[in-house]
């Protein structure tokens, strides 16, 4: 049987899982190539811990070159264009053609979309920025911290709330919390709206119990040196600013004509195939409507990228070998909400369920914190 060529674009959570599963299922039956500009896989769920000094850079990343030992070819090149009809991918160095394409490029951050954001705001949505914010936090001992969300959608809906809780914990342990005001702003109507208003109310109470001021329905217009300006005309003073940067689909995906009016890549919900046969999109780059959900579209989160990678990798493998049962993605996902002080909450849901999503919320406890640490260790060992 002639070997098939599988191109995986991006090696975040979804791309890494897909590459491993395909290598395990197909072995010598396929050439598996991962195109990823970074030499290291980095684990964003650990960035909030890095932010407060509980993780080092080496603890949150792994060298992708070790995947060669599994028969996975990792190409450290930047993608410049994609032709989904011909299934070709151009990089700054070469061009590649596949029989199957898995688009797992995640999101592109556009801080310059908001005046002043790049100059004054910190975030933790890439490793270098997380390290920079960690250093700023370590030097901060009094004043006002603004934490917020600049635009929707963004990946990992719980992350900015984790930042707020962990900073409260961090400053409390340092003995400086009494000198620091924490204000949270968001364009959302309530915290983590994708899991529904009842859970949002719980998170709101957690914020209040920590003395964190919460301002919903506040869309950021401009960042100035000492205050934020919102589209409503309201302002918020700050001395240290964390904000989720505006997210967008990566430029090569947009230029390829793969996105729709949402700005993201529409897919078949069951198998993640795009309108181009043999081309799949998984994770944050995909647009999945949830007409019965609490929000119009599925939130962007690593747990969905992981689940979708399993389905796509399985189905490509079954197509190549010509037998076996294909899988359908079920829309299920779970995430932890780190609340500081050695505790975490846990949320688990069926996001495509009708007539409405079924979401289970577990109250913060040390057990869930231990489970989150265990998951981190599992992930960083299992795929390498």
N, C-alpha and C positions, 0 to 999 in steps of 0.2 A: 504494500500500500504506500502510495506517495505521501510523504510528510506534508502536513498542513502548516501554514505559517499563521501564528496568532500574535497580533500586536496589542500590547496593553499600554495605554497612554496615561502615564502618571502612576506613581507608586506610593500613594497614601494608604489608608486603611483598606479601601476597596481593591485597589490595584495589587497590593501586596497579597491579600487573601486570594484573589483570583489567580495570580501567578502560581502560588503554592499549590492550590487545588488542581489546576490544570497540569502542572508538572507531576503531581502525584497520580493523577488518573491516566495521563497519556504517555508519560515517559518518552520513549524514542519515536512515538507516533506523530509528534508535532514539534515544530520549532517555536519556542515561546520567547518573545522579545519584549522587554519592558523598557520604555523610553521615559526617562526621568532625569531632569536637569540636575537634581541634587544627588550627591554621592551617599547621602544618609537617609534612612527612613527615620522620621521624627514622629513622636506620639503626642499629639496635641492635648489629649485628656489629662496629661501630667503637667501641662504648662502652669495651671493655677498653683500647684505645689512648688514648681520652680520659682514662681513669682515671690513666694515668701521664704525661699531658701531651703525648702525641704527636699529638693531634687537638684542635682547638678546637670550640666549639659550632657555629660556622658551617660547619665542614667535615663535620659529621655530620647536617645537616638541609637541607631544600629547601622553599621556599615552594610550597604546593599551589595557589595562585592561578594559577600558570603553566599548569595543566592546562586552563584555560578556552580557551586557544589551540588545543587539540586537540578542542574540542567537548565537553569533560567538565565538567559542572556540579558544583562542589564546594560543599557546604553545611556551614558550620562551626557545627553545632548538636549538642547532646548528646541521644542517644537515650534515651527514657524507657520506651517499650514497643514490642513487636512483635506483630502479629497474623499468624501465618504462614498462616492459612486465607484471610484476605482480602488478604494481602500488603500490609498497611498498616504504616507505621512512624510513631510519634509521637515528637516531640522536645520540648524545652523551649519551642520557638517555633511549630511547625507540625505538620502531618500529611502524609504522602506515601504514595502508592499505586503499586505497580508491577505489571507483568506477570511479572517475574522478580525474585527477591531473591537476593543473594549475601551471606551472613553471613560477614564476615571481621573480626570484632571482637576477635580475639585473646583474651588472658586479662585477668582482673582480679586485682590483688594485694591480699591480705588480711593485712597485717602484724599487725593487731590480733588475729588468731587465736592468736597465741602471746604470752603475757604478757611484757612488757618489750621486745618486738622493735622496735616503733616508736620507743621511747625510746633504745635503745642500738645497734641494728644499722644498718650501711650496706649498700646494694646498688647495682647498676648497671642495674636493669631498667626504668628510665625516665631521661630525660635529666637532670632536676633532681637525682635521686638520684645519678647518675653524677658530676655536677659536685661535689656535696657530698662524695662519697667521694674524688674527686681532691684536693680541698682538705685532707681529713683525712690522706691518704697523704703529701702534700707536707710536712706538718708533723711527720711521724712519723720518729723516728730511732733509737729503741731500745724494747725490750720484746717483747711477744708478740702476734702477729697470728693470729686465728682466722678461718678461711675455711671456709664450709660450705654445706650444703643443708638447709633446714629441713623441707621436705615434698616428696613426689612426687605427681604429675608436675610438671615445670617445663620451661620452654622453653629450647632450646639446651643440650643435655646437656653439651657441651664447655665452655661459658662459665665456670663456676666454676673449672674446672681451668686455663683460660687465665688467669684472675685470679691464681691461685697462681703459675704460671710467670712471668707478667709482673711481679708484685710482687717475686719473687726476683731477676729481672733488674734491675728498677728500683733496689732497695735495694743490689744489688751495684755498679751503676754509681755510686751516690751514696757508696759506701764505708761504708755503715752495716749491710750484711747480717750482719756478724759480731756485731752487737749485737741482732739481731732473730731471734726464733724464729717459724717459720711452722707452724701446726697446721691440718690439714684434717679436717673431720668430715662424715659423710654417712650417711643411712639406707640407702644402696645397699650391696650386698654387695661390689662392686668398682667401680673407676672406669668411667664411661660404659658401664653394663651393656647398653645396647641394641645395642652392636656386638660383644658376646660377650666371654667371659673371657680369650681369648688376647690380644686388643688391650687389654683392661683390665689385664692383667699388664704389658704394655709401658708403659702410662701410669703404673702403680704404680712401675715401675723408674725412670722419668723423675723422679717425685716424690722417690724415695729418693736419686737422684743429686744432687738439688738441696738435700738436707737438709730436705725438707718432710715432717713427720710425718703419717701417714695413719691415720684411725680410721674403719673402716666400721661399718655396722649401728648407727649412733648417731642416734636420733630425738630431735630437740630438743623439750624440754618447756617451758622457761622461759629467758628472758634476764635476767640480773641485771647490776648495774653493772660487776662485775669478773669474773664467770664465767657459764658456760653450765650449765644443768641438763638432763640427758637423761632419757628415760623409764626407762632402766635404773638410774637413781640416780647414775650417774657425773657428774662435773663437769669443766669445762675452763676454766682461767683465760685471760683475754685483756686486752690493753690497747687493741687496735683490732679491731673485728669487722666482717667482711663475711659476709653470709648471703643466700642466695636466699630471697625472701619466699614464703609460701604462695600458690599460684596457684589460681584458680577461674574458672569460666565467668562472663562478664559478667552482671550482674543482669537486664537486659532479656531475655536469652536464657533464663535460668532461669524467670523469671516467665511467659514465653510457653509453657512446657511443652515446650520443645524438647530438654531434656537427659534422659539416662537414668540408670541406677544408677551409672555412672562419674562423673557430674557434668558430662559434656560432651555434645556433640550427635552422636548416631549418624547415619551417612551410608551410602549405597551406596558401597562402596569403589571401584567402577569409574568412577562419574560424579559422586560427591560430592553427590548429591541427598539431601535429608532425607526424612522420612516425609511431608512436605508437598509435593505436586507443584509444580515450578517454584521451589522454595526450596532453595538450596544452601548448604553450610557448608564453608569451606576454612580450612586453616591450624590454628593452635593451638586454636581453639574446637571442632574436630571430634574425634570419638572413633572411632579406626580400630583394630579388633582385629588382632593379629598372632599367631594361634594357633600358628604354627610358629616364632615369633621367640624371641629371647633374653629379651624382656620381653613382657608380655601385650598391650600396646598400642603403636602407633607413637609414637616420640618426637615431641615438639613442636619444630619447627625451621622456619626461614624457607625452607629449600630445598624442603620439602614444600608450604608455602603457595604458593610460586612455581609449582611443577609442577602443583599442583591448579588454580591460577588459569588456567593455559594450557588445561587440559582443559575447565573450566566455561565460560570465555569462548568458546572455539571451538564448544562444543556449543550454547550459547545463540544464537550467531551463525548456526549452521547451521539451527537451528530456525526462526529468524526469516526467513531468506532462502529456506528450503525446499529446499535442495540441499546436496550435499557430504557428506563422510564425517565422522561423529562420532568423537571420540577416547575412549580409556579411560586412566585413570591407572594407571601401572605400579608405583608404590611405590618408585621409585628415588630416591636422594638422596645428597648428598655434603656434607662440611663440612671446614673447616680446623681444626686445633688449634694455636693459636699457643703456642710453647714458650719464647719469649723469646730473647734473644741473637741476634736477626735471623733466627730459624728458625721454621718451622711444619711440622707434620705434615699429612697429608691422608688423609681417610677417604672411601671411596665404596662404596655398597652397594645391593643389591637386597633391600629389606626384606620383600617379600611372597613371595620365592622359597621354593619347597618342595624338599626336606624341611626346609631351614633357610635363613636369610638368607645371601647371599653378600656378604661384606664384604672390601674390599681396603684395606690400610693401607700408606701410604707414610711412611717414616721422616722425621723432621724434617730440613729442609734450607733453605738460603737461597733456593733456587728456589721452594719452596712458599710461603715468606713473600712473595716478589715476586709470585707468582700471587694471593695473597690481597689484596695491595694493589691489584693490577690489577683484581680483581673488584670491590672497593670503588669504584674510580674508574668502572668500567663502569656499575655499578648507579646511581650518583648522576648520571650523564650520560644514560644510555639512556632513562630514563622521563620525562625533563623537557625 
